[in-house]
Amino acid sequence: MDREMLADQRRLVELLENEGWDVTDLELSAYDSPWADEDDPEATVTITARKPYESEDGDDDGDRDGEDDENPFRLK
């Protein structure tokens, strides 16, 4: 795999981590484009990351009592 692709991958992860995201999975795929006549390879990066947010009431554990929950898909 091209060193420049790996350097770009590291930069993307660093940007996410600097914003408070926890990268949990990463996939880098390098290939020759079937749509371009160029010999330069292309890459796609798939990143899975998580970032916890505090709820509006300041409780960040995600548990709710369900009394004021208007979500019609939530079981009560």
C-alpha positions in Angstrom: 0.0 0.0 0.0 1.2 3.5 -0.8 2.9 5.4 2.0 1.0 8.5 1.1 -2.3 6.7 1.5 -1.3 5.5 5.0 -0.2 9.0 5.9 -3.6 10.4 4.8 -5.3 7.7 6.9 -3.3 8.6 10.0 -4.1 12.3 9.4 -7.9 11.6 9.2 -7.8 9.5 12.4 -5.8 12.3 14.1 -8.4 14.9 13.0 -11.2 12.9 14.4 -9.4 12.2 17.7 -8.6 15.8 18.1 -12.3 16.5 17.9 -13.0 14.1 20.7 -14.0 11.0 18.7 -12.8 7.5 19.6 -12.0 5.6 16.4 -13.2 2.0 16.8 -12.7 0.6 13.3 -10.9 1.7 10.1 -10.6 0.2 6.7 -8.5 1.5 3.9 -9.0 0.1 0.4 -6.6 0.9 -2.4 -7.5 0.1 -6.0 -7.1 1.1 -9.6 -10.2 3.1 -10.7 -12.2 1.3 -13.4 -13.7 4.6 -14.5 -10.4 6.5 -15.1 -7.8 5.8 -17.8 -5.1 6.9 -15.4 -2.6 4.5 -13.8 -2.8 6.3 -10.4 -4.4 4.2 -7.7 -7.3 5.5 -5.7 -8.3 4.8 -2.1 -11.5 4.7 0.0 -11.4 5.0 3.8 -14.2 3.8 6.0 -14.0 5.0 9.6 -16.2 4.0 12.5 -15.9 6.3 15.4 -18.0 7.0 18.5 -18.4 10.2 20.6 -20.6 10.3 23.7 -22.7 13.4 24.2 -24.4 14.7 27.3 -28.2 14.7 27.2 -30.0 18.0 27.4 -30.8 17.5 31.1 -27.1 17.0 31.9 -27.5 13.2 32.5 -25.1 11.5 30.1 -26.0 7.9 30.9 -28.8 7.8 28.3 -31.3 6.4 30.7 -34.7 8.0 30.7 -37.8 7.5 32.7 -39.9 7.5 29.6 -42.6 9.8 31.0 -41.9 12.7 28.6 -40.6 10.6 25.7 -42.8 11.1 22.7 -41.0 8.5 20.5 -43.7 6.2 19.1 -41.2 3.5 18.4 -39.9 3.2 22.0 -41.4 0.4 24.1 -42.7 1.6 27.5 
